[in-house]
Amino acid sequence: MAARPKDAGQVAPIIIKRVKKHAHGHHGGSWKVAFADFATAMMAFFLLLWLMGSTTEEQKGAISEYFQNPSAVPGTSTVPSPTSIQGPGGASTSMIQLGGGMELHRTATAETQPADPADAEKLAEELDKERLEGLLSQLRDAIDQRESLAQFKDQILLDVTPEGVRIQIIDHERRSMFPLGSPVLEPFADNILRELTTIIDNVPNRISISGHTDIRPYGRVNYSNWELSADRANAARRSLIGGGLTPEKIGRVVGLASSVLLDPQIPDSPINRRISIVVMNKRTEDAINHENGSLLSVQDNQQGGAATAEGEPVAAVAPEAAQ
């Protein structure tokens, strides 16, 4: 059958065919990240179980105590800074629930707590000694490692005295801490004191500051080496406080003029001009507190005996005179 011819004006219809394509490619990698996190968490969990199973009760207690008191010295740390060389740090202020960890530590340490007061005092002195030994080690490391202190290493002396750890900053022939006859610190000396503050303030011990001069007399009217050394000691005190030292830690500030020479063979040597800072041990601090208490007691006795019942003043009688 012959095809019927199309009309000249007839337009052929346009047919659009939509084809749906099914993708079989990449599905994304988020599940891999989640799986990796899960695997890491499980590995850490089993590692923790293994560590807990391989440690003793005392070790667990010590670990628990470390997170409560990250200090180089056992006991309660008043300043939570584990090391002054690496900068500030320490324990978080948030409490972490460690289950029976603290109970384990208390059980382990309860057996070592002395019942006798004399033994307790001896233990406190031993802990204080260990704390000061740690401080001395930190000071030596800081002087070697900190550039701000290492360049003045020849002017910083460290030693241990019966009073505690002593830090002496001495004058150099070409570099003095103070201008001649002045109690105003040179900038480099102020920087040294502020750097030392970051280390000293990490222990609860109080400090003693003393100023020293050489034997050469000071030629100002009514102002001698005694006044000058005391003013320089107070300048060091202000610098330490400006560097962040807790003011309550300062137990004594004195000026000793040339009465305690570092080099008695050469009394006018520059090294005799110095600032001495002693981080006091417990025995020295107790002696100072006892001395202050005795003075207050004498003052109270004098004030109490200054008047009679009728309000007439009388002289206070010393115990020796009463015998």
C-alpha positions as CSV (number, residue, x, y, z in Angstrom):
1,M,0.0,0.0,0.0
2,A,1.5,3.3,-1.0
3,A,2.3,5.8,1.7
4,R,0.0,8.7,1.7
5,P,1.8,11.8,1.0
6,K,2.0,14.4,3.8
7,D,0.3,17.7,3.3
8,A,2.7,20.5,2.6
9,G,1.6,22.4,5.7
10,Q,1.6,19.5,8.2
11,V,4.3,19.6,10.9
12,A,5.8,16.4,12.3
13,P,5.3,16.0,16.1
14,I,8.4,16.3,18.3
15,I,8.8,13.4,20.8
16,I,11.0,13.9,23.9
17,K,12.2,10.8,25.7
18,R,13.3,11.1,29.3
19,V,15.9,8.4,30.4
20,K,16.6,7.9,34.1
21,K,20.3,7.1,34.8
22,H,21.2,5.0,37.8
23,A,24.5,6.0,39.4
24,H,26.7,3.2,40.7
25,G,29.7,5.4,41.7
26,H,31.2,6.8,44.9
27,H,29.0,6.9,48.1
28,G,31.1,9.4,50.2
29,G,33.7,8.8,53.0
30,S,32.0,10.1,56.1
31,W,31.5,6.5,57.4
32,K,35.3,6.0,57.2
33,V,35.9,8.9,59.5
34,A,33.3,7.6,62.0
35,F,34.8,4.2,61.9
36,A,38.3,5.5,62.4
37,D,37.1,7.5,65.5
38,F,35.4,4.4,66.8
39,A,38.6,2.2,66.3
40,T,40.8,4.8,68.0
41,A,38.4,5.1,71.0
42,M,38.4,1.3,71.4
43,M,42.1,1.1,71.2
44,A,42.4,3.8,73.9
45,F,39.9,2.0,76.0
46,F,41.7,-1.4,75.9
47,L,45.0,0.4,76.5
48,L,43.5,2.0,79.7
49,L,42.2,-1.4,80.8
50,W,45.6,-2.9,80.3
51,L,47.3,-0.1,82.3
52,M,44.9,-0.4,85.2
53,G,45.4,-4.1,85.3
54,S,49.2,-3.8,85.4
55,T,49.5,-1.1,88.1
56,T,49.4,-1.6,91.9
57,E,47.0,0.1,94.3
58,E,49.8,2.6,95.4
59,Q,50.5,3.5,91.8
60,K,46.8,4.1,91.1
61,G,46.6,6.3,94.1
62,A,49.7,8.3,93.0
63,I,48.3,8.8,89.6
64,S,45.0,10.1,91.1
65,E,46.9,12.4,93.4
66,Y,48.9,13.8,90.4
67,F,45.9,15.0,88.6
68,Q,44.7,16.7,91.8
69,N,48.1,18.1,92.6
70,P,50.5,18.2,89.6
71,S,53.5,19.3,91.6
72,A,57.1,18.1,91.8
73,V,56.8,17.8,95.5
74,P,54.2,15.5,97.2
75,G,51.5,17.2,99.2
76,T,49.1,20.0,98.8
77,S,50.3,22.5,96.2
78,T,49.2,26.1,96.8
79,V,50.2,27.1,93.3
80,P,49.1,24.6,90.6
81,S,52.2,24.9,88.4
82,P,54.1,21.7,87.6
83,T,57.2,23.5,86.3
84,S,58.3,27.1,86.0
85,I,60.6,26.4,83.1
86,Q,57.9,25.4,80.7
87,G,55.6,28.2,81.8
88,P,52.3,28.3,83.7
89,G,50.1,25.2,83.8
90,G,48.8,22.8,86.3
91,A,45.5,21.1,87.3
92,S,42.2,22.1,85.9
93,T,39.7,23.7,88.2
94,S,37.1,21.2,87.1
95,M,36.6,18.1,89.2
96,I,37.1,14.8,87.3
97,Q,35.2,11.9,88.8
98,L,37.8,9.1,89.1
99,G,35.7,6.6,91.0
100,G,37.6,5.1,93.8
101,G,40.9,6.7,92.9
102,M,41.1,9.1,95.7
103,E,40.0,6.5,98.2
104,L,42.9,4.3,97.0
105,H,45.3,7.1,97.6
106,R,44.0,7.9,101.0
107,T,44.2,4.3,102.0
108,A,47.8,4.1,100.8
109,T,48.9,7.3,102.6
110,A,46.8,6.8,105.8
111,E,49.3,4.1,106.9
112,T,52.2,6.5,106.5
113,Q,50.7,9.4,108.5
114,P,52.6,9.7,111.8
115,A,50.5,9.8,115.0
116,D,53.2,11.5,117.1
117,P,53.4,15.3,116.7
118,A,57.2,15.1,116.7
119,D,57.1,12.7,113.8
120,A,54.6,14.8,112.0
121,E,56.9,17.8,112.3
122,K,59.9,15.8,111.1
123,L,57.9,14.7,108.1
124,A,56.9,18.2,107.3
125,E,60.5,19.3,107.5
126,E,61.5,16.5,105.1
127,L,58.8,17.5,102.6
128,D,59.9,21.1,102.9
129,K,63.5,20.1,102.2
130,E,62.5,18.2,99.1
131,R,60.4,21.2,97.9
132,L,63.4,23.5,98.3
133,E,65.7,21.0,96.6
134,G,63.3,21.0,93.7
135,L,63.2,24.8,93.6
136,L,67.0,24.9,93.5
137,S,67.0,22.5,90.5
138,Q,64.4,24.6,88.7
139,L,66.4,27.8,89.3
140,R,69.5,26.3,87.9
141,D,67.7,25.0,84.8
142,A,66.1,28.4,84.3
143,I,69.4,30.2,84.5
144,D,70.8,27.8,81.9
145,Q,67.8,27.7,79.6
146,R,66.2,31.1,79.7
147,E,68.0,33.7,77.5
148,S,66.9,36.5,79.8
149,L,68.8,34.9,82.7
150,A,71.6,33.1,80.9
151,Q,73.2,36.3,79.8
152,F,73.6,37.4,83.4
153,K,74.6,34.0,84.7
154,D,77.9,35.4,86.1
155,Q,75.9,37.7,88.4
156,I,73.5,35.2,89.8
157,L,74.7,33.0,92.7
158,L,72.7,30.0,94.1
159,D,73.4,28.1,97.2
160,V,71.8,26.5,100.2
161,T,72.1,28.0,103.7
162,P,70.7,27.0,107.1
163,E,67.9,29.4,106.4
164,G,66.9,28.0,103.0
165,V,67.7,28.5,99.3
166,R,69.7,31.7,98.7
167,I,69.7,33.6,95.5
168,Q,72.3,36.4,95.3
169,I,72.4,39.0,92.5
170,I,75.8,40.7,92.6
171,D,77.3,43.7,90.9
172,H,79.7,43.3,88.1
173,E,82.7,45.5,87.5
174,R,81.1,46.9,84.3
175,R,77.5,46.3,85.2
176,S,75.9,47.4,88.4
177,M,72.3,46.8,89.5
178,F,71.9,50.3,90.8
179,P,73.4,53.6,89.8
180,L,76.1,54.9,92.1
181,G,74.5,55.8,95.5
182,S,71.0,55.2,94.1
183,P,68.2,52.8,95.3
184,V,66.7,52.7,91.8
185,L,67.1,49.4,89.9
186,E,68.6,49.3,86.5
187,P,66.3,47.8,83.9
188,F,68.3,44.6,83.5
189,A,68.3,44.0,87.2
190,D,64.5,44.6,87.4
191,N,64.1,42.0,84.6
192,I,66.2,39.5,86.4
193,L,64.1,39.8,89.6
194,R,60.8,39.6,87.6
195,E,62.1,36.4,85.8
196,L,63.0,34.9,89.2
197,T,59.6,35.7,90.5
198,T,57.9,33.2,88.1
199,I,60.0,30.5,89.8
200,I,60.0,31.6,93.4
201,D,56.2,32.1,93.5
202,N,55.7,28.4,92.7
203,V,56.5,27.3,96.2
204,P,54.5,28.3,99.3
205,N,57.6,29.3,101.3
206,R,58.1,32.8,102.4
207,I,61.2,34.8,101.4
208,S,63.7,37.1,103.1
209,I,65.3,40.0,101.2
210,S,68.5,41.8,102.3
211,G,70.5,44.6,100.7
212,H,74.3,44.8,100.9
213,T,76.9,47.4,100.1
214,D,80.7,47.4,99.9
215,I,82.8,49.0,102.7
216,R,83.2,52.4,101.0
217,P,81.3,55.0,103.0
218,Y,78.4,56.9,101.6
219,G,79.0,60.6,101.9
220,R,75.5,62.0,102.3
221,V,74.4,63.7,105.5
222,N,72.1,61.5,107.6
223,Y,72.1,58.8,104.9
224,S,74.6,56.0,105.2
225,N,75.1,52.6,103.7
226,W,72.6,51.3,106.2
227,E,69.8,53.4,104.7
228,L,71.0,52.8,101.1
229,S,71.1,49.0,101.6
230,A,67.6,49.0,103.1
231,D,66.2,51.1,100.3
232,R,67.7,48.8,97.7
233,A,66.2,45.8,99.5
234,N,62.8,47.5,99.3
235,A,63.4,48.3,95.6
236,A,63.9,44.5,95.0
237,R,60.8,43.8,97.0
238,R,58.7,46.1,94.8
239,S,60.2,44.5,91.7
240,L,59.3,41.0,92.9
241,I,55.8,42.1,93.6
242,G,55.6,43.8,90.3
243,G,56.6,40.5,88.7
244,G,53.7,38.7,90.3
245,L,55.0,37.6,93.7
246,T,52.3,37.2,96.3
247,P,52.9,40.1,98.8
248,E,52.1,37.8,101.8
249,K,55.1,35.7,101.0
250,I,57.6,38.4,102.0
251,G,58.6,37.7,105.5
252,R,61.5,40.1,106.1
253,V,63.2,43.0,104.3
254,V,66.5,44.3,105.8
255,G,69.5,46.4,104.9
256,L,72.8,45.1,106.2
257,A,75.2,47.7,104.7
258,S,78.7,46.2,104.7
259,S,78.3,44.1,107.8
260,V,78.1,40.8,105.8
261,L,80.7,40.9,103.1
262,L,80.7,38.3,100.4
263,D,84.4,38.8,99.8
264,P,86.0,39.9,103.2
265,Q,89.5,39.8,101.6
266,I,88.5,42.6,99.2
267,P,85.9,44.7,101.1
268,D,85.5,47.2,98.3
269,S,84.9,44.6,95.6
270,P,81.8,45.0,93.5
271,I,80.5,41.5,94.4
272,N,79.9,42.8,97.9
273,R,77.2,45.0,96.5
274,R,74.3,42.6,96.1
275,I,70.7,41.7,96.7
276,S,70.2,38.5,98.6
277,I,66.9,36.6,98.4
278,V,66.4,33.6,100.7
279,V,63.5,31.3,100.2
280,M,63.1,30.3,103.8
281,N,62.7,26.8,105.1
282,K,60.1,25.9,107.6
283,R,62.4,26.2,110.6
284,T,63.5,29.7,109.7
285,E,59.9,30.8,109.0
286,D,58.8,29.4,112.4
287,A,61.6,31.3,114.1
288,I,60.5,34.6,112.5
289,N,56.9,34.0,113.4
290,H,57.9,33.1,117.0
291,E,60.0,36.3,117.2
292,N,57.1,38.4,115.9
293,G,54.8,36.7,118.4
294,S,57.2,37.4,121.3
295,L,57.3,41.1,120.3
296,L,53.5,41.3,120.2
297,S,53.3,39.6,123.6
298,V,55.7,42.2,125.1
299,Q,53.7,45.0,123.6
300,D,50.5,43.6,125.0
301,N,52.0,43.2,128.5
302,Q,53.3,46.8,128.4
303,Q,49.9,48.2,127.3
304,G,48.1,46.1,129.9
305,G,50.3,47.4,132.7
306,A,50.3,51.0,131.6
307,A,47.4,52.0,133.8
308,T,46.0,51.1,137.3
309,A,42.4,50.5,138.2
310,E,42.1,54.2,139.0
311,G,43.5,55.2,135.6
312,E,46.9,56.4,136.9
313,P,49.9,55.3,134.7
314,V,52.5,53.1,136.3
315,A,55.8,51.8,135.0
316,A,55.9,48.3,133.6
317,V,58.2,46.1,135.7
318,A,60.5,43.6,133.8
319,P,60.6,40.0,135.1
320,E,64.3,40.4,136.1
321,A,63.5,43.5,138.2
322,A,60.7,41.8,140.0
323,Q,62.9,39.0,141.4
